Amino acid sequence: MKAVITVLGRDTVGILSKISGACADCNVNIEEVSQNILGGTFAMIMVVDTSHCNVEFGQLQQTLSAAGAEKGVEVKITRQELYEAMHHI
């Protein structure tokens, strides 16, 4: 299953490393990454494959949120089919 991870917060060293490390710990493959720093605000979107994830989706959400909190950023993960359904007419 594909999912979209969004990260937003004040730019600091190591955000990408922390979030990608949390993904690796849960056996989540990162397929695409886009990031920008806009006026000191870090913004990142990741498309990931969770088909081999070694934890339940709820636990993955908590793990990513906790990793983000350690770096002072907000992390959200949404299943891609839900994301697509929200934007389908």
PDB file of N, CA, C and O in Angstrom:
ATOM      1  N   MET A   1       0.830  -1.171   0.000  1.00  0.00           N
ATOM      2  CA  MET A   1       0.000   0.000   0.000  1.00  0.00           C
ATOM      3  C   MET A   1       0.885   1.248   0.000  1.00  0.00           C
ATOM      4  O   MET A   1       1.903   1.302   0.690  1.00  0.00           O
ATOM      5  N   LYS A   2       0.493   2.216  -0.759  1.00  0.00           N
ATOM      6  CA  LYS A   2       1.206   3.493  -0.816  1.00  0.00           C
ATOM      7  C   LYS A   2       0.617   4.438   0.221  1.00  0.00           C
ATOM      8  O   LYS A   2      -0.555   4.336   0.586  1.00  0.00           O
ATOM      9  N   ALA A   3       1.451   5.358   0.687  1.00  0.00           N
ATOM     10  CA  ALA A   3       1.003   6.383   1.623  1.00  0.00           C
ATOM     11  C   ALA A   3       1.778   7.663   1.350  1.00  0.00           C
ATOM     12  O   ALA A   3       2.842   7.640   0.731  1.00  0.00           O
ATOM     13  N   VAL A   4       1.231   8.779   1.819  1.00  0.00           N
ATOM     14  CA  VAL A   4       1.861  10.082   1.667  1.00  0.00           C
ATOM     15  C   VAL A   4       2.195  10.599   3.062  1.00  0.00           C
ATOM     16  O   VAL A   4       1.327  10.680   3.932  1.00  0.00           O
ATOM     17  N   ILE A   5       3.463  10.947   3.262  1.00  0.00           N
ATOM     18  CA  ILE A   5       3.916  11.526   4.528  1.00  0.00           C
ATOM     19  C   ILE A   5       4.188  13.000   4.285  1.00  0.00           C
ATOM     20  O   ILE A   5       4.863  13.362   3.322  1.00  0.00           O
ATOM     21  N   THR A   6       3.660  13.856   5.164  1.00  0.00           N
ATOM     22  CA  THR A   6       3.957  15.281   5.086  1.00  0.00           C
ATOM     23  C   THR A   6       4.651  15.698   6.376  1.00  0.00           C
ATOM     24  O   THR A   6       4.314  15.234   7.466  1.00  0.00           O
ATOM     25  N   VAL A   7       5.632  16.587   6.223  1.00  0.00           N
ATOM     26  CA  VAL A   7       6.408  17.085   7.359  1.00  0.00           C
ATOM     27  C   VAL A   7       6.457  18.604   7.246  1.00  0.00           C
ATOM     28  O   VAL A   7       6.758  19.148   6.183  1.00  0.00           O
ATOM     29  N   LEU A   8       6.160  19.278   8.343  1.00  0.00           N
ATOM     30  CA  LEU A   8       6.139  20.737   8.339  1.00  0.00           C
ATOM     31  C   LEU A   8       6.597  21.268   9.687  1.00  0.00           C
ATOM     32  O   LEU A   8       6.150  20.803  10.735  1.00  0.00           O
ATOM     33  N   GLY A   9       7.501  22.253   9.649  1.00  0.00           N
ATOM     34  CA  GLY A   9       7.957  22.874  10.885  1.00  0.00           C
ATOM     35  C   GLY A   9       9.188  23.731  10.654  1.00  0.00           C
ATOM     36  O   GLY A   9       9.644  23.905   9.524  1.00  0.00           O
ATOM     37  N   ARG A  10       9.714  24.259  11.746  1.00  0.00           N
ATOM     38  CA  ARG A  10      10.912  25.100  11.678  1.00  0.00           C
ATOM     39  C   ARG A  10      12.101  24.246  11.219  1.00  0.00           C
ATOM     40  O   ARG A  10      12.301  23.129  11.696  1.00  0.00           O
ATOM     41  N   ASP A  11      12.868  24.787  10.301  1.00  0.00           N
ATOM     42  CA  ASP A  11      14.013  24.057   9.740  1.00  0.00           C
ATOM     43  C   ASP A  11      15.099  23.864  10.789  1.00  0.00           C
ATOM     44  O   ASP A  11      15.514  24.815  11.451  1.00  0.00           O
ATOM     45  N   THR A  12      15.552  22.632  10.930  1.00  0.00           N
ATOM     46  CA  THR A  12      16.689  22.282  11.783  1.00  0.00           C
ATOM     47  C   THR A  12      17.473  21.177  11.098  1.00  0.00           C
ATOM     48  O   THR A  12      16.990  20.547  10.157  1.00  0.00           O
ATOM     49  N   VAL A  13      18.668  20.954  11.572  1.00  0.00           N
ATOM     50  CA  VAL A  13      19.525  19.903  11.024  1.00  0.00           C
ATOM     51  C   VAL A  13      18.955  18.528  11.385  1.00  0.00           C
ATOM     52  O   VAL A  13      18.573  18.294  12.531  1.00  0.00           O
ATOM     53  N   GLY A  14      18.899  17.622  10.403  1.00  0.00           N
ATOM     54  CA  GLY A  14      18.590  16.224  10.667  1.00  0.00           C
ATOM     55  C   GLY A  14      17.140  15.799  10.531  1.00  0.00           C
ATOM     56  O   GLY A  14      16.804  14.669  10.883  1.00  0.00           O
ATOM     57  N   ILE A  15      16.264  16.672  10.029  1.00  0.00           N
ATOM     58  CA  ILE A  15      14.852  16.283   9.906  1.00  0.00           C
ATOM     59  C   ILE A  15      14.698  15.115   8.934  1.00  0.00           C
ATOM     60  O   ILE A  15      14.072  14.107   9.262  1.00  0.00           O
ATOM     61  N   LEU A  16      15.267  15.254   7.745  1.00  0.00           N
ATOM     62  CA  LEU A  16      15.147  14.185   6.743  1.00  0.00           C
ATOM     63  C   LEU A  16      15.721  12.877   7.282  1.00  0.00           C
ATOM     64  O   LEU A  16      15.134  11.811   7.096  1.00  0.00           O
ATOM     65  N   SER A  17      16.852  12.961   7.940  1.00  0.00           N
ATOM     66  CA  SER A  17      17.482  11.772   8.511  1.00  0.00           C
ATOM     67  C   SER A  17      16.589  11.106   9.550  1.00  0.00           C
ATOM     68  O   SER A  17      16.451   9.883   9.555  1.00  0.00           O
ATOM     69  N   LYS A  18      15.989  11.894  10.422  1.00  0.00           N
ATOM     70  CA  LYS A  18      15.146  11.356  11.490  1.00  0.00           C
ATOM     71  C   LYS A  18      13.907  10.667  10.930  1.00  0.00           C
ATOM     72  O   LYS A  18      13.555   9.570  11.366  1.00  0.00           O
ATOM     73  N   ILE A  19      13.249  11.299   9.973  1.00  0.00           N
ATOM     74  CA  ILE A  19      12.015  10.729   9.422  1.00  0.00           C
ATOM     75  C   ILE A  19      12.324   9.521   8.541  1.00  0.00           C
ATOM     76  O   ILE A  19      11.616   8.515   8.600  1.00  0.00           O
ATOM     77  N   SER A  20      13.366   9.612   7.732  1.00  0.00           N
ATOM     78  CA  SER A  20      13.722   8.459   6.894  1.00  0.00           C
ATOM     79  C   SER A  20      14.195   7.297   7.760  1.00  0.00           C
ATOM     80  O   SER A  20      13.942   6.140   7.425  1.00  0.00           O
ATOM     81  N   GLY A  21      14.877   7.583   8.866  1.00  0.00           N
ATOM     82  CA  GLY A  21      15.291   6.524   9.796  1.00  0.00           C
ATOM     83  C   GLY A  21      14.106   5.833  10.432  1.00  0.00           C
ATOM     84  O   GLY A  21      14.112   4.613  10.597  1.00  0.00           O
ATOM     85  N   ALA A  22      13.074   6.606  10.796  1.00  0.00           N
ATOM     86  CA  ALA A  22      11.859   6.015  11.366  1.00  0.00           C
ATOM     87  C   ALA A  22      11.172   5.120  10.339  1.00  0.00           C
ATOM     88  O   ALA A  22      10.657   4.054  10.677  1.00  0.00           O
ATOM     89  N   CYS A  23      11.168   5.563   9.078  1.00  0.00           N
ATOM     90  CA  CYS A  23      10.605   4.726   8.007  1.00  0.00           C
ATOM     91  C   CYS A  23      11.387   3.421   7.882  1.00  0.00           C
ATOM     92  O   CYS A  23      10.793   2.347   7.798  1.00  0.00           O
ATOM     93  N   ALA A  24      12.704   3.510   7.870  1.00  0.00           N
ATOM     94  CA  ALA A  24      13.546   2.313   7.745  1.00  0.00           C
ATOM     95  C   ALA A  24      13.320   1.355   8.912  1.00  0.00           C
ATOM     96  O   ALA A  24      13.252   0.142   8.716  1.00  0.00           O
ATOM     97  N   ASP A  25      13.203   1.895  10.127  1.00  0.00           N
ATOM     98  CA  ASP A  25      12.968   1.046  11.301  1.00  0.00           C
ATOM     99  C   ASP A  25      11.674   0.259  11.185  1.00  0.00           C
ATOM    100  O   ASP A  25      11.559  -0.836  11.736  1.00  0.00           O
ATOM    101  N   CYS A  26      10.696   0.813  10.467  1.00  0.00           N
ATOM    102  CA  CYS A  26       9.397   0.155  10.291  1.00  0.00           C
ATOM    103  C   CYS A  26       9.300  -0.599   8.967  1.00  0.00           C
ATOM    104  O   CYS A  26       8.231  -1.093   8.607  1.00  0.00           O
ATOM    105  N   ASN A  27      10.417  -0.687   8.244  1.00  0.00           N
ATOM    106  CA  ASN A  27      10.483  -1.383   6.956  1.00  0.00           C
ATOM    107  C   ASN A  27       9.558  -0.744   5.913  1.00  0.00           C
ATOM    108  O   ASN A  27       8.894  -1.433   5.140  1.00  0.00           O
ATOM    109  N   VAL A  28       9.535   0.597   5.917  1.00  0.00           N
ATOM    110  CA  VAL A  28       8.749   1.374   4.959  1.00  0.00           C
ATOM    111  C   VAL A  28       9.712   1.915   3.913  1.00  0.00           C
ATOM    112  O   VAL A  28      10.701   2.562   4.258  1.00  0.00           O
ATOM    113  N   ASN A  29       9.432   1.658   2.639  1.00  0.00           N
ATOM    114  CA  ASN A  29      10.305   2.096   1.556  1.00  0.00           C
ATOM    115  C   ASN A  29       9.904   3.480   1.063  1.00  0.00           C
ATOM    116  O   ASN A  29       8.744   3.707   0.717  1.00  0.00           O
ATOM    117  N   ILE A  30      10.854   4.400   1.031  1.00  0.00           N
ATOM    118  CA  ILE A  30      10.603   5.747   0.514  1.00  0.00           C
ATOM    119  C   ILE A  30      10.814   5.714  -0.993  1.00  0.00           C
ATOM    120  O   ILE A  30      11.895   5.368  -1.471  1.00  0.00           O
ATOM    121  N   GLU A  31       9.770   6.078  -1.739  1.00  0.00           N
ATOM    122  CA  GLU A  31       9.840   6.036  -3.194  1.00  0.00           C
ATOM    123  C   GLU A  31      10.086   7.407  -3.814  1.00  0.00           C
ATOM    124  O   GLU A  31      10.778   7.510  -4.826  1.00  0.00           O
ATOM    125  N   GLU A  32       9.533   8.454  -3.224  1.00  0.00           N
ATOM    126  CA  GLU A  32       9.716   9.812  -3.747  1.00  0.00           C
ATOM    127  C   GLU A  32       9.804  10.777  -2.576  1.00  0.00           C
ATOM    128  O   GLU A  32       9.140  10.597  -1.555  1.00  0.00           O
ATOM    129  N   VAL A  33      10.643  11.817  -2.737  1.00  0.00           N
ATOM    130  CA  VAL A  33      10.775  12.856  -1.714  1.00  0.00           C
ATOM    131  C   VAL A  33      10.861  14.216  -2.395  1.00  0.00           C
ATOM    132  O   VAL A  33      11.574  14.390  -3.383  1.00  0.00           O
ATOM    133  N   SER A  34      10.124  15.170  -1.850  1.00  0.00           N
ATOM    134  CA  SER A  34      10.226  16.550  -2.285  1.00  0.00           C
ATOM    135  C   SER A  34      10.307  17.394  -1.024  1.00  0.00           C
ATOM    136  O   SER A  34       9.490  17.238  -0.117  1.00  0.00           O
ATOM    137  N   GLN A  35      11.279  18.280  -0.963  1.00  0.00           N
ATOM    138  CA  GLN A  35      11.387  19.141   0.209  1.00  0.00           C
ATOM    139  C   GLN A  35      11.809  20.541  -0.190  1.00  0.00           C
ATOM    140  O   GLN A  35      12.499  20.744  -1.189  1.00  0.00           O
ATOM    141  N   ASN A  36      11.380  21.497   0.612  1.00  0.00           N
ATOM    142  CA  ASN A  36      11.728  22.897   0.414  1.00  0.00           C
ATOM    143  C   ASN A  36      11.856  23.557   1.763  1.00  0.00           C
ATOM    144  O   ASN A  36      11.303  23.092   2.759  1.00  0.00           O
ATOM    145  N   ILE A  37      12.593  24.645   1.778  1.00  0.00           N
ATOM    146  CA  ILE A  37      12.643  25.496   2.955  1.00  0.00           C
ATOM    147  C   ILE A  37      12.114  26.845   2.510  1.00  0.00           C
ATOM    148  O   ILE A  37      12.698  27.505   1.650  1.00  0.00           O
ATOM    149  N   LEU A  38      11.002  27.244   3.104  1.00  0.00           N
ATOM    150  CA  LEU A  38      10.312  28.468   2.715  1.00  0.00           C
ATOM    151  C   LEU A  38      10.332  29.427   3.893  1.00  0.00           C
ATOM    152  O   LEU A  38       9.594  29.238   4.861  1.00  0.00           O
ATOM    153  N   GLY A  39      11.165  30.449   3.820  1.00  0.00           N
ATOM    154  CA  GLY A  39      11.237  31.428   4.902  1.00  0.00           C
ATOM    155  C   GLY A  39      11.556  30.818   6.249  1.00  0.00           C
ATOM    156  O   GLY A  39      11.020  31.259   7.267  1.00  0.00           O
ATOM    157  N   GLY A  40      12.417  29.813   6.279  1.00  0.00           N
ATOM    158  CA  GLY A  40      12.790  29.156   7.534  1.00  0.00           C
ATOM    159  C   GLY A  40      11.884  28.008   7.930  1.00  0.00           C
ATOM    160  O   GLY A  40      12.128  27.348   8.941  1.00  0.00           O
ATOM    161  N   THR A  41      10.831  27.757   7.142  1.00  0.00           N
ATOM    162  CA  THR A  41       9.926  26.646   7.421  1.00  0.00           C
ATOM    163  C   THR A  41      10.270  25.479   6.513  1.00  0.00           C
ATOM    164  O   THR A  41      10.329  25.620   5.291  1.00  0.00           O
ATOM    165  N   PHE A  42      10.491  24.338   7.117  1.00  0.00           N
ATOM    166  CA  PHE A  42      10.815  23.107   6.396  1.00  0.00           C
ATOM    167  C   PHE A  42       9.511  22.447   5.970  1.00  0.00           C
ATOM    168  O   PHE A  42       8.611  22.264   6.790  1.00  0.00           O
ATOM    169  N   ALA A  43       9.403  22.089   4.696  1.00  0.00           N
ATOM    170  CA  ALA A  43       8.221  21.399   4.167  1.00  0.00           C
ATOM    171  C   ALA A  43       8.686  20.211   3.331  1.00  0.00           C
ATOM    172  O   ALA A  43       9.521  20.365   2.440  1.00  0.00           O
ATOM    173  N   MET A  44       8.152  19.034   3.615  1.00  0.00           N
ATOM    174  CA  MET A  44       8.559  17.830   2.884  1.00  0.00           C
ATOM    175  C   MET A  44       7.339  16.944   2.642  1.00  0.00           C
ATOM    176  O   MET A  44       6.461  16.811   3.495  1.00  0.00           O
ATOM    177  N   ILE A  45       7.314  16.346   1.457  1.00  0.00           N
ATOM    178  CA  ILE A  45       6.310  15.346   1.105  1.00  0.00           C
ATOM    179  C   ILE A  45       7.052  14.099   0.656  1.00  0.00           C
ATOM    180  O   ILE A  45       7.979  14.178  -0.151  1.00  0.00           O
ATOM    181  N   MET A  46       6.649  12.960   1.175  1.00  0.00           N
ATOM    182  CA  MET A  46       7.239  11.674   0.798  1.00  0.00           C
ATOM    183  C   MET A  46       6.121  10.746   0.327  1.00  0.00           C
ATOM    184  O   MET A  46       5.045  10.706   0.925  1.00  0.00           O
ATOM    185  N   VAL A  47       6.376  10.011  -0.733  1.00  0.00           N
ATOM    186  CA  VAL A  47       5.488   8.919  -1.139  1.00  0.00           C
ATOM    187  C   VAL A  47       6.217   7.646  -0.733  1.00  0.00           C
ATOM    188  O   VAL A  47       7.363   7.422  -1.124  1.00  0.00           O
ATOM    189  N   VAL A  48       5.541   6.815   0.055  1.00  0.00           N
ATOM    190  CA  VAL A  48       6.175   5.617   0.599  1.00  0.00           C
ATOM    191  C   VAL A  48       5.347   4.381   0.278  1.00  0.00           C
ATOM    192  O   VAL A  48       4.149   4.461   0.007  1.00  0.00           O
ATOM    193  N   ASP A  49       6.022   3.237   0.318  1.00  0.00           N
ATOM    194  CA  ASP A  49       5.368   1.945   0.147  1.00  0.00           C
ATOM    195  C   ASP A  49       5.365   1.261   1.512  1.00  0.00           C
ATOM    196  O   ASP A  49       6.421   0.966   2.072  1.00  0.00           O
ATOM    197  N   THR A  50       4.170   1.013   2.038  1.00  0.00           N
ATOM    198  CA  THR A  50       4.047   0.394   3.361  1.00  0.00           C
ATOM    199  C   THR A  50       3.685  -1.090   3.282  1.00  0.00           C
ATOM    200  O   THR A  50       3.332  -1.692   4.296  1.00  0.00           O
ATOM    201  N   SER A  51       3.768  -1.682   2.096  1.00  0.00           N
ATOM    202  CA  SER A  51       3.324  -3.071   1.934  1.00  0.00           C
ATOM    203  C   SER A  51       4.150  -4.069   2.744  1.00  0.00           C
ATOM    204  O   SER A  51       3.675  -5.171   3.019  1.00  0.00           O
ATOM    205  N   HIS A  52       5.366  -3.712   3.128  1.00  0.00           N
ATOM    206  CA  HIS A  52       6.200  -4.611   3.937  1.00  0.00           C
ATOM    207  C   HIS A  52       6.444  -4.045   5.336  1.00  0.00           C
ATOM    208  O   HIS A  52       7.358  -4.479   6.038  1.00  0.00           O
ATOM    209  N   CYS A  53       5.625  -3.080   5.732  1.00  0.00           N
ATOM    210  CA  CYS A  53       5.766  -2.446   7.041  1.00  0.00           C
ATOM    211  C   CYS A  53       5.628  -3.501   8.139  1.00  0.00           C
ATOM    212  O   CYS A  53       4.761  -4.372   8.066  1.00  0.00           O
ATOM    213  N   ASN A  54       6.488  -3.414   9.156  1.00  0.00           N
ATOM    214  CA  ASN A  54       6.490  -4.431  10.210  1.00  0.00           C
ATOM    215  C   ASN A  54       5.668  -4.023  11.441  1.00  0.00           C
ATOM    216  O   ASN A  54       5.744  -4.681  12.479  1.00  0.00           O
ATOM    217  N   VAL A  55       4.888  -2.946  11.331  1.00  0.00           N
ATOM    218  CA  VAL A  55       3.981  -2.524  12.408  1.00  0.00           C
ATOM    219  C   VAL A  55       2.630  -2.158  11.787  1.00  0.00           C
ATOM    220  O   VAL A  55       2.539  -1.926  10.582  1.00  0.00           O
ATOM    221  N   GLU A  56       1.592  -2.109  12.609  1.00  0.00           N
ATOM    222  CA  GLU A  56       0.269  -1.691  12.148  1.00  0.00           C
ATOM    223  C   GLU A  56       0.321  -0.216  11.750  1.00  0.00           C
ATOM    224  O   GLU A  56       1.182   0.528  12.219  1.00  0.00           O
ATOM    225  N   PHE A  57      -0.603   0.201  10.885  1.00  0.00           N
ATOM    226  CA  PHE A  57      -0.601   1.571  10.374  1.00  0.00           C
ATOM    227  C   PHE A  57      -0.700   2.593  11.513  1.00  0.00           C
ATOM    228  O   PHE A  57      -0.023   3.621  11.476  1.00  0.00           O
ATOM    229  N   GLY A  58      -1.528   2.326  12.512  1.00  0.00           N
ATOM    230  CA  GLY A  58      -1.659   3.239  13.651  1.00  0.00           C
ATOM    231  C   GLY A  58      -0.349   3.409  14.398  1.00  0.00           C
ATOM    232  O   GLY A  58      -0.008   4.513  14.825  1.00  0.00           O
ATOM    233  N   GLN A  59       0.386   2.314  14.556  1.00  0.00           N
ATOM    234  CA  GLN A  59       1.690   2.383  15.221  1.00  0.00           C
ATOM    235  C   GLN A  59       2.692   3.150  14.368  1.00  0.00           C
ATOM    236  O   GLN A  59       3.518   3.896  14.894  1.00  0.00           O
ATOM    237  N   LEU A  60       2.619   2.969  13.049  1.00  0.00           N
ATOM    238  CA  LEU A  60       3.487   3.723  12.145  1.00  0.00           C
ATOM    239  C   LEU A  60       3.215   5.216  12.288  1.00  0.00           C
ATOM    240  O   LEU A  60       4.150   6.016  12.335  1.00  0.00           O
ATOM    241  N   GLN A  61       1.936   5.597  12.357  1.00  0.00           N
ATOM    242  CA  GLN A  61       1.580   7.007  12.565  1.00  0.00           C
ATOM    243  C   GLN A  61       2.210   7.542  13.842  1.00  0.00           C
ATOM    244  O   GLN A  61       2.781   8.633  13.846  1.00  0.00           O
ATOM    245  N   GLN A  62       2.108   6.781  14.922  1.00  0.00           N
ATOM    246  CA  GLN A  62       2.664   7.205  16.209  1.00  0.00           C
ATOM    247  C   GLN A  62       4.184   7.301  16.161  1.00  0.00           C
ATOM    248  O   GLN A  62       4.766   8.230  16.719  1.00  0.00           O
ATOM    249  N   THR A  63       4.820   6.355  15.503  1.00  0.00           N
ATOM    250  CA  THR A  63       6.281   6.352  15.389  1.00  0.00           C
ATOM    251  C   THR A  63       6.766   7.579  14.632  1.00  0.00           C
ATOM    252  O   THR A  63       7.714   8.242  15.055  1.00  0.00           O
ATOM    253  N   LEU A  64       6.119   7.880  13.517  1.00  0.00           N
ATOM    254  CA  LEU A  64       6.509   9.044  12.720  1.00  0.00           C
ATOM    255  C   LEU A  64       6.229  10.349  13.468  1.00  0.00           C
ATOM    256  O   LEU A  64       7.030  11.282  13.419  1.00  0.00           O
ATOM    257  N   SER A  65       5.106  10.408  14.150  1.00  0.00           N
ATOM    258  CA  SER A  65       4.758  11.599  14.917  1.00  0.00           C
ATOM    259  C   SER A  65       5.780  11.838  16.031  1.00  0.00           C
ATOM    260  O   SER A  65       6.194  12.973  16.265  1.00  0.00           O
ATOM    261  N   ALA A  66       6.180  10.778  16.706  1.00  0.00           N
ATOM    262  CA  ALA A  66       7.172  10.887  17.780  1.00  0.00           C
ATOM    263  C   ALA A  66       8.533  11.321  17.230  1.00  0.00           C
ATOM    264  O   ALA A  66       9.222  12.139  17.839  1.00  0.00           O
ATOM    265  N   ALA A  67       8.914  10.768  16.077  1.00  0.00           N
ATOM    266  CA  ALA A  67      10.186  11.160  15.449  1.00  0.00           C
ATOM    267  C   ALA A  67      10.144  12.639  15.074  1.00  0.00           C
ATOM    268  O   ALA A  67      11.127  13.357  15.257  1.00  0.00           O
ATOM    269  N   GLY A  68       9.015  13.088  14.554  1.00  0.00           N
ATOM    270  CA  GLY A  68       8.865  14.498  14.217  1.00  0.00           C
ATOM    271  C   GLY A  68       8.923  15.387  15.443  1.00  0.00           C
ATOM    272  O   GLY A  68       9.545  16.449  15.417  1.00  0.00           O
ATOM    273  N   ALA A  69       8.277  14.957  16.517  1.00  0.00           N
ATOM    274  CA  ALA A  69       8.274  15.740  17.753  1.00  0.00           C
ATOM    275  C   ALA A  69       9.692  15.935  18.284  1.00  0.00           C
ATOM    276  O   ALA A  69      10.014  16.992  18.828  1.00  0.00           O
ATOM    277  N   GLU A  70      10.535  14.921  18.129  1.00  0.00           N
ATOM    278  CA  GLU A  70      11.929  15.040  18.564  1.00  0.00           C
ATOM    279  C   GLU A  70      12.673  16.132  17.795  1.00  0.00           C
ATOM    280  O   GLU A  70      13.606  16.736  18.323  1.00  0.00           O
ATOM    281  N   LYS A  71      12.265  16.385  16.556  1.00  0.00           N
ATOM    282  CA  LYS A  71      12.903  17.423  15.731  1.00  0.00           C
ATOM    283  C   LYS A  71      12.089  18.711  15.700  1.00  0.00           C
ATOM    284  O   LYS A  71      12.490  19.675  15.048  1.00  0.00           O
ATOM    285  N   GLY A  72      10.956  18.744  16.391  1.00  0.00           N
ATOM    286  CA  GLY A  72      10.140  19.947  16.438  1.00  0.00           C
ATOM    287  C   GLY A  72       9.302  20.201  15.200  1.00  0.00           C
ATOM    288  O   GLY A  72       8.974  21.346  14.891  1.00  0.00           O
ATOM    289  N   VAL A  73       8.951  19.125  14.481  1.00  0.00           N
ATOM    290  CA  VAL A  73       8.133  19.256  13.279  1.00  0.00           C
ATOM    291  C   VAL A  73       6.887  18.378  13.406  1.00  0.00           C
ATOM    292  O   VAL A  73       6.856  17.430  14.191  1.00  0.00           O
ATOM    293  N   GLU A  74       5.868  18.709  12.624  1.00  0.00           N
ATOM    294  CA  GLU A  74       4.636  17.935  12.596  1.00  0.00           C
ATOM    295  C   GLU A  74       4.702  16.957  11.425  1.00  0.00           C
ATOM    296  O   GLU A  74       5.009  17.341  10.296  1.00  0.00           O
ATOM    297  N   VAL A  75       4.413  15.701  11.710  1.00  0.00           N
ATOM    298  CA  VAL A  75       4.457  14.657  10.677  1.00  0.00           C
ATOM    299  C   VAL A  75       3.086  13.998  10.596  1.00  0.00           C
ATOM    300  O   VAL A  75       2.520  13.592  11.611  1.00  0.00           O
ATOM    301  N   LYS A  76       2.562  13.895   9.385  1.00  0.00           N
ATOM    302  CA  LYS A  76       1.280  13.231   9.128  1.00  0.00           C
ATOM    303  C   LYS A  76       1.502  12.169   8.060  1.00  0.00           C
ATOM    304  O   LYS A  76       2.316  12.353   7.155  1.00  0.00           O
ATOM    305  N   ILE A  77       0.786  11.071   8.165  1.00  0.00           N
ATOM    306  CA  ILE A  77       0.812  10.047   7.118  1.00  0.00           C
ATOM    307  C   ILE A  77      -0.633   9.715   6.753  1.00  0.00           C
ATOM    308  O   ILE A  77      -1.487   9.533   7.620  1.00  0.00           O
ATOM    309  N   THR A  78      -0.883   9.642   5.444  1.00  0.00           N
ATOM    310  CA  THR A  78      -2.221   9.354   4.922  1.00  0.00           C
ATOM    311  C   THR A  78      -2.108   8.263   3.877  1.00  0.00           C
ATOM    312  O   THR A  78      -1.249   8.322   2.997  1.00  0.00           O
ATOM    313  N   ARG A  79      -2.967   7.274   3.972  1.00  0.00           N
ATOM    314  CA  ARG A  79      -2.991   6.235   2.937  1.00  0.00           C
ATOM    315  C   ARG A  79      -3.285   6.892   1.599  1.00  0.00           C
ATOM    316  O   ARG A  79      -4.145   7.768   1.515  1.00  0.00           O
ATOM    317  N   GLN A  80      -2.589   6.483   0.564  1.00  0.00           N
ATOM    318  CA  GLN A  80      -2.742   7.129  -0.735  1.00  0.00           C
ATOM    319  C   GLN A  80      -4.157   7.004  -1.279  1.00  0.00           C
ATOM    320  O   GLN A  80      -4.658   7.939  -1.904  1.00  0.00           O
ATOM    321  N   GLU A  81      -4.809   5.871  -1.054  1.00  0.00           N
ATOM    322  CA  GLU A  81      -6.168   5.731  -1.581  1.00  0.00           C
ATOM    323  C   GLU A  81      -7.126   6.716  -0.906  1.00  0.00           C
ATOM    324  O   GLU A  81      -8.054   7.200  -1.554  1.00  0.00           O
ATOM    325  N   LEU A  82      -6.926   7.020   0.361  1.00  0.00           N
ATOM    326  CA  LEU A  82      -7.741   8.023   1.037  1.00  0.00           C
ATOM    327  C   LEU A  82      -7.435   9.411   0.483  1.00  0.00           C
ATOM    328  O   LEU A  82      -8.342  10.208   0.243  1.00  0.00           O
ATOM    329  N   TYR A  83      -6.156   9.689   0.283  1.00  0.00           N
ATOM    330  CA  TYR A  83      -5.746  10.968  -0.285  1.00  0.00           C
ATOM    331  C   TYR A  83      -6.360  11.160  -1.668  1.00  0.00           C
ATOM    332  O   TYR A  83      -6.858  12.241  -1.980  1.00  0.00           O
ATOM    333  N   GLU A  84      -6.329  10.119  -2.498  1.00  0.00           N
ATOM    334  CA  GLU A  84      -6.892  10.197  -3.836  1.00  0.00           C
ATOM    335  C   GLU A  84      -8.416  10.318  -3.798  1.00  0.00           C
ATOM    336  O   GLU A  84      -8.996  11.048  -4.602  1.00  0.00           O
ATOM    337  N   ALA A  85      -9.066   9.614  -2.877  1.00  0.00           N
ATOM    338  CA  ALA A  85     -10.523   9.685  -2.760  1.00  0.00           C
ATOM    339  C   ALA A  85     -10.975  11.084  -2.354  1.00  0.00           C
ATOM    340  O   ALA A  85     -12.030  11.542  -2.792  1.00  0.00           O
ATOM    341  N   MET A  86     -10.196  11.762  -1.528  1.00  0.00           N
ATOM    342  CA  MET A  86     -10.535  13.116  -1.100  1.00  0.00           C
ATOM    343  C   MET A  86     -10.460  14.091  -2.261  1.00  0.00           C
ATOM    344  O   MET A  86     -11.118  15.131  -2.236  1.00  0.00           O
ATOM    345  N   HIS A  87      -9.665  13.773  -3.284  1.00  0.00           N
ATOM    346  CA  HIS A  87      -9.470  14.676  -4.402  1.00  0.00           C
ATOM    347  C   HIS A  87     -10.111  14.171  -5.700  1.00  0.00           C
ATOM    348  O   HIS A  87      -9.819  14.682  -6.781  1.00  0.00           O
ATOM    349  N   HIS A  88     -10.974  13.178  -5.587  1.00  0.00           N
ATOM    350  CA  HIS A  88     -11.661  12.615  -6.754  1.00  0.00           C
ATOM    351  C   HIS A  88     -13.053  13.219  -6.854  1.00  0.00           C
ATOM    352  O   HIS A  88     -13.767  13.327  -5.857  1.00  0.00           O
ATOM    353  N   ILE A  89     -13.428  13.608  -8.051  1.00  0.00           N
ATOM    354  CA  ILE A  89     -14.752  14.192  -8.242  1.00  0.00           C
ATOM    355  C   ILE A  89     -15.728  13.102  -8.640  1.00  0.00           C
ATOM    356  O   ILE A  89     -16.909  13.378  -8.853  1.00  0.00           O
TER     357      ILE A  89
END
